[in-house]
Amino acid sequence: QVLLVESGGALVKPGGSLRLSCAASGFSFSDYSMNWIRQAPGKGLEWLSYLNGSDSTIYYADSVRGRFTISRDSAKNSLYLQLDNLRAEDTAVYHCARESHKYGESFDVWGQGTMVTVSS
Amino acid sequence: SYELTQPPSVSVSPGQTARITCSGDALPRHYAYWYQQKPGQAPVVVIYKDTERPSGIPERFSGSSSGTTVTLTISGVQAEDEADYYCHSVDRSGNLRVFGGGTKVTVL
């Protein structure tokens, strides 16, 4: 069964840091490009970051570039997102998502998400 | 920064047709994808590469493209289709992924 499970979400103060993890199973993790996407409470989806399968290409949304860092450990089948200098507007559910090989570059597998709350 | 524009809401009676548009000036050069999200659930892709339907998605879901606008059409809407729908593509550079703001489909 293809599965993504996020963890690491927490309540953190403005200016604080957090590291999110995404554990992958059921597929060849190193063969796939991976993304982080978030959804603030009651709001829409916001793409945050991309990392290709060979770890040679990384992209960030303007809203998080310079504050968030994406990485992966293929030996552990895990994707990470380091969140630094957090702001109240970063409060959201954070999802990892796989880019499909079969359905174009769609996000065909999503985790259920981990909640990050930034508040003093 | 690049944006994809969707209407905030669409209302439709059961059995009728719902059409959701997504506009962006890079859409003529890059594929669009559509996702359905129900409350408390992760999104599910319902259309890929503008017009293709993944296996397991009902035939009533279809996609089309014309110029800077792509459209998701749900024919013969059912109560279970009530959900939020998001388009997704990439920006003018082809690198940054982007979502539309989402459209809430209400089945009357």
Interface residues (C-beta under 8 A of the other chain):
Chain A: N35 I37 G44 L45 E46 W47 Y50 Y59 A61 D62 H95 S100 K102 Y103 G104 E105 S106 F107 D108 W110 G111 Q112 G113
Chain B: S1 Y31 Y33 Y35 Q37 A42 P43 V45 Y48 K49 E52 P54 D84 Y86 H88 V90 N95 L96 R97 V98 F99 G100 G101 G102
